[in-house]
Amino acid sequence: MSPVPISGGAAGLTAHVMHPMASPDGCPALVLNADFRPLSYYPLSLWSWQDAIKAVFMDRVNIVSEYDTVVRSPSFNMKLPSVVSLKTYIKPSRTPAFTRFNVFLRDRFSCQYCASREDLTFDHVIPRSKGGLTTWENVVAACSPCNLRKGDKMPATVDMFPMQKAYAPTVNDLHRNGKLFPPNYLHESWLDYLYWDSELEP
């Protein structure tokens, strides 16, 4: 099989595809911290093959596992990394950012009033018109129909209470929930480092 050019890659590099399904642009590297845990579960910490190779040459990472796809230049051949680990430990943040996405992730992308996963927005449990604040402890994921039905009313007035009390999550809380939503593609070399929740076969 002859080498094929890599579009957008480093100058002079070509890729020799050793597996019929492999392609350079489809070979991201899973990035692990120095303790061999992913930097992030959701979104999953991935680098493009170009960034992974750059980090290898800058001696910032160790190669843990490789694809069968090979990049070539006039002076070297190298398999593309599929898993890399940082040489320097990055201390995870203890307090996740208060963002709409993280509210959805805390609430597992489900309306906290009806469990729908469609047309999500967010709701102030205690409406702002009644003094409610835009904080972790007062904002929940809600579908648009439930949000409209509740409006600016108090929960007891419309008998609408969140299934889970709003709270400020830890990074570990969000990582745990992120494992429930794995990406569509997981390379087999990543599986030893990811612990996705799945139903057990009977």
Legacy VTK file of the C-alpha trace (Angstrom):
# vtk DataFile Version 3.0
C-alpha trace
ASCII
DATASET POLYDATA
POINTS 202 float
0.000 0.000 0.000
1.535 3.320 -1.046
1.726 6.375 1.208
-1.013 8.983 0.802
-0.542 12.721 1.408
-1.899 14.149 4.634
-3.884 17.310 4.078
-3.234 20.032 6.620
-0.381 18.135 8.220
3.187 19.060 8.957
5.274 19.860 5.928
6.716 16.835 4.191
4.692 14.247 6.115
2.628 11.576 4.432
0.506 8.873 5.973
0.697 5.196 5.161
-2.694 3.735 6.018
-2.161 0.263 7.434
-5.849 -0.420 8.142
-8.582 0.105 5.532
-10.754 2.125 7.952
-7.926 4.333 9.214
-7.338 7.882 8.022
-5.088 10.559 9.531
-7.921 12.985 10.261
-9.799 10.167 11.973
-6.965 9.402 14.380
-7.352 11.663 17.409
-5.277 10.964 20.501
-6.847 10.456 23.912
-5.020 12.763 26.335
-4.402 11.486 29.854
-3.082 13.406 32.808
0.155 12.190 34.371
-1.939 9.946 36.648
-3.351 8.222 33.538
-6.833 9.667 33.970
-8.437 11.610 31.096
-8.094 15.364 31.452
-11.819 15.547 30.768
-14.594 13.031 30.198
-17.231 15.291 28.681
-16.149 16.576 26.324
-13.556 13.836 26.099
-9.992 15.178 26.138
-8.794 14.538 22.586
-6.064 16.072 20.439
-5.749 16.009 16.687
-2.954 13.803 15.338
-0.993 16.964 14.473
-1.162 18.293 18.051
-0.271 14.882 19.468
2.847 14.596 17.280
3.875 18.157 18.130
3.592 17.349 21.851
5.699 14.201 21.356
8.484 16.158 19.656
8.337 18.837 22.347
8.759 16.039 24.930
5.595 17.002 26.764
3.889 13.594 26.577
4.577 9.879 26.659
3.066 7.683 23.969
0.892 5.060 25.654
-0.696 3.426 22.611
-0.559 3.816 18.824
-2.675 3.466 15.702
-1.554 1.390 12.730
-1.482 4.580 10.646
2.094 5.761 10.006
3.290 9.274 9.222
6.447 9.604 7.167
8.937 12.312 6.394
12.288 12.072 4.609
14.008 11.468 7.950
11.610 9.395 10.083
8.586 7.110 10.230
6.180 7.250 13.144
2.920 5.565 14.083
0.222 8.037 15.092
-0.362 8.064 18.871
-3.819 6.903 19.956
-3.241 7.530 23.683
-0.758 9.952 25.238
-0.081 10.894 28.851
1.219 14.238 30.045
4.643 14.213 31.652
3.622 17.004 34.026
0.553 16.549 36.210
-2.152 19.163 35.765
-4.164 19.685 38.925
-7.859 19.571 38.039
-10.018 22.526 38.924
-12.105 21.872 42.024
-14.956 24.172 41.068
-16.567 23.766 37.638
-17.626 26.870 35.765
-21.269 27.866 36.147
-22.361 27.531 32.525
-25.525 26.424 30.759
-23.721 23.332 29.465
-22.559 22.320 32.934
-26.064 22.798 34.328
-27.320 20.426 31.626
-24.521 17.970 32.396
-25.253 18.076 36.143
-28.913 17.342 35.350
-27.963 14.631 32.815
-29.462 16.530 29.896
-32.969 15.911 31.240
-35.801 18.268 32.116
-36.036 18.252 35.885
-39.835 18.444 35.729
-40.774 15.811 33.132
-37.476 14.054 32.229
-37.702 15.065 28.552
-34.404 15.496 26.723
-35.876 17.596 23.935
-35.687 21.365 23.504
-33.817 22.007 26.743
-33.407 25.391 28.313
-33.036 26.305 31.987
-35.443 27.405 34.680
-35.110 29.475 37.830
-36.747 27.350 40.563
-37.465 30.517 42.534
-38.291 32.988 39.745
-36.145 36.050 39.408
-39.306 38.146 39.787
-39.634 36.627 43.266
-36.007 37.285 44.207
-34.485 34.072 42.830
-30.831 34.259 41.843
-29.040 32.819 38.828
-26.933 30.334 40.796
-26.226 26.605 40.862
-28.694 26.258 43.740
-31.585 27.896 41.876
-31.212 26.877 38.220
-32.227 23.543 36.691
-32.483 22.108 33.197
-36.032 22.302 31.839
-37.705 21.634 28.518
-39.355 24.627 26.886
-42.960 23.402 27.480
-42.308 22.930 31.222
-40.475 26.233 31.405
-43.428 28.006 29.803
-45.957 26.192 32.009
-44.110 27.138 35.191
-43.462 30.689 34.039
-42.626 33.028 36.911
-44.655 31.099 39.472
-43.375 29.525 42.663
-43.018 25.702 42.592
-45.802 25.152 45.139
-48.216 27.343 43.197
-48.088 25.107 40.096
-47.051 21.895 41.897
-43.828 21.718 39.869
-40.795 20.660 41.884
-37.439 19.570 40.372
-36.818 15.825 40.506
-33.358 16.648 41.875
-32.671 19.583 44.119
-30.446 22.116 42.404
-26.922 22.059 43.801
-23.387 23.154 43.041
-21.649 20.078 41.561
-18.046 19.108 41.980
-15.786 18.341 39.035
-16.113 14.679 39.978
-19.919 14.954 39.772
-19.670 16.272 36.228
-17.076 13.654 35.253
-19.317 10.916 36.607
-22.277 12.197 34.618
-20.085 12.664 31.553
-19.358 8.941 31.568
-23.048 8.348 30.890
-22.711 10.104 27.539
-19.725 8.581 25.716
-18.832 9.961 22.295
-20.034 8.136 19.216
-16.541 6.841 18.481
-14.256 5.151 20.984
-11.021 3.604 19.759
-10.289 0.238 21.347
-6.964 1.502 22.714
-8.866 4.080 24.828
-11.087 1.624 26.654
-8.593 0.753 29.401
-8.630 4.405 30.478
-12.368 5.109 30.219
-14.978 3.659 32.484
-18.244 4.328 30.678
-21.412 3.235 32.460
-23.194 0.523 30.501
-25.888 -2.018 31.190
-24.612 -5.460 32.036
-25.691 -8.316 29.826
-28.076 -10.715 31.634
LINES 1 203
202 0 1 2 3 4 5 6 7 8 9 10 11 12 13 14 15 16 17 18 19 20 21 22 23 24 25 26 27 28 29 30 31 32 33 34 35 36 37 38 39 40 41 42 43 44 45 46 47 48 49 50 51 52 53 54 55 56 57 58 59 60 61 62 63 64 65 66 67 68 69 70 71 72 73 74 75 76 77 78 79 80 81 82 83 84 85 86 87 88 89 90 91 92 93 94 95 96 97 98 99 100 101 102 103 104 105 106 107 108 109 110 111 112 113 114 115 116 117 118 119 120 121 122 123 124 125 126 127 128 129 130 131 132 133 134 135 136 137 138 139 140 141 142 143 144 145 146 147 148 149 150 151 152 153 154 155 156 157 158 159 160 161 162 163 164 165 166 167 168 169 170 171 172 173 174 175 176 177 178 179 180 181 182 183 184 185 186 187 188 189 190 191 192 193 194 195 196 197 198 199 200 201
